[in-house]
Amino acid sequence: MQRKTTSTGRQHTGGHPRLAASQAAPGNHHRPPATRVDAARAAPFAVQWPYRTFLELGALAGAVPSARLHARLVLLEWGLAALSDDTELVVAELVTNGVRASRAMGQAAVRMWLVSDLRQVVVFVWDASPRPPARADPGADAESGRGLLLVEALSERWGHFGYDGGGKVVWAVCTGAPS
């Protein structure tokens, strides 16, 4: 089974009604909101999917466990607990990379969207760096550098695209049967 794909384009999936970017505190969102047209360019398969959630986090150490917990609880709510383990690992790796990239750019935020059709979930993570993600070739005793290899192994496909408001979005599709 092939599990890797990359693509470029623009994307923003909107947000869950309770967590939508437009309802967040003023001043936290410095990027213009994108549209479903943007979603169609990068992930046309997910444009009309009915389930979606958004979470903005500080580019801090606590972002990763917060994002994982959010993903776990949302997938449970959606009846997709069977996808939770793989999706949480993908979220952890993408958010970890996003935190590092945003911090390196002097930015204080990362953003995560989950979008689902109740058979699969797409994880989107925005960070402030325009540089594309780069897979490392870590040595056998390296303590880091395997994040994108893990994303590639756990997702059906993954990719990235530049975001007109700045930075990039890295995405991955997690599939499986709902619980």
N, C-alpha and C positions, 0 to 999 in steps of 0.2 A: 504494500500500500504506500503510495507516495503521499507525503505529508508536508510538502513545502511549496509555496507559491509566494511570489512577491508582486506587488503592483504599486503604482504611484498614482497620484491624483489628490483630490481634496475630499474631506469627509467630516461630518459632525452629525451625530444621531439625535440631537435633541435631549430631552431629559424626562425623567419620571415626574409626574405632577407635583409630588411633594419635594423633590430635590432638583427641580429644573433650574438651570442657570439663570433664567430670567427672574426667579424668585429669590435668588441668593442675595446676601447683603450687598449694598452698593459698594463699588470700588474693588470687589474681588475678581471681576471678570473684565480684563482689559482687552480681550479679543472680541471682534464682532461675532455675533451668533451666526452660524452657518445654517443651511437649509437642507431639505430632503434632496434638492438638486445636487448639493455637494455630496450627499451620501451616495447618490446614484453614480457619481464619477468613480468613487473608490470601492464601494461595496454595494453594487446594484441589487444583489441578492437579499440585502437586509433593509432596503428602503421602506417597504410596507410592513415589516414585522411589527406586531402590536405591542410587544413587551419591551420596555426600555427603562433604564435608570441612569442617573448621572451622579457623580461624586467628585467634588473638588477637594484636594488635599494640599496641605503645606508640603514643601519639598523637605521633609523632616524624616527622621528615623521611624516615627510612629505611622507614617503613611502606609507602609507595606502591611502591617497587621490590620490596620483599619480597612484597607481596601479588600483584604482577604475576608475579613468578617462580613463586610458589606456584601461581597459576592456570595458568600455562603448563605446568608440570610435571604437575599433576593432569590437565589436559585431554589431555596426551600419554599419560599412563597409561591414561586412559579411552578412548583411541582417537578423541578429538575434536579433533585438532590443527587441523582445518579451521575450528574455531570460535575458535581461540586468539587471533588478532589482534584481532577485535572484542571478545571477552570481556576480554582484557587491557586494552584502552582503557576499557571500561565499569568494570572493577575499579579502574583508576587514577583515574578521575573520582570514583567513589563513595567510595573510600578517602580521596582528597584532601579531599573535602567532609567526610567523617567525622572526619578528623584535625582540621580547622579547627573543626568544631562541638564536638568533645570538649574541645579545648584552651580554647575560649571558655567552656566550662562548668567549667573547672578539673579536668577528668578526664584520666586518663592512658592511656585505652585506646580502641581501635576493634576491632570483631569482624567477621569475614567468613566467610560460609558459601557454598559452591558446592554445588548439588544438580542432578542430571541423570538423565534417562531414556535417555541415549545418543543422543538426537536434538536435545536442547536443554539449555541450562544456565540455572539461575536464580542470579543473584548477589544475596546479601543482605549488607548492611553496616549494622551497628549503630553508633550514636554516642550520646553522652550528652545531646544537646540534644533537647528535646521539640518544638522548632520545625520545621514542615514544610519540606522543601526548596523553594527558590524559584528559578525560572528567571529569569535576568537577560536584559536586552536590551542587550548590549554594543555600543558603537559600533564602527565599522569598524577603528579603530586601537587598540582596547582590547586589553590584553595578557592579560586573564583574563575570566571570566564566561561562558564558553561550555560549561562542563562538563555541565550538564544538557541542553543542546541536543545535545551529542554523544551522551549516553546515549540521548536520545530518538531520534536518527537511527540509532544502531547496534543498538537493541534492538527486539524485537517489541512489547513493552509494558513499562511501569515504573510504580512507585508507591511508597507509603510507608505506614507505620502506626506508631502509638504502641506502646511496649512497656511492659507493666505494671510491670516492674522499674525503669523510668525510661528516658528517651531515646526514640529512634525507630529504625526499620529502614527503609532505602531499598532497593528491589529492582528488578531488571531481568531480563528474559528474553532470552537470546541463542539464536538458532536457526540451523540449517544442517545440512548432511549430514556425518556422521562420516567421518573419513579411513580 
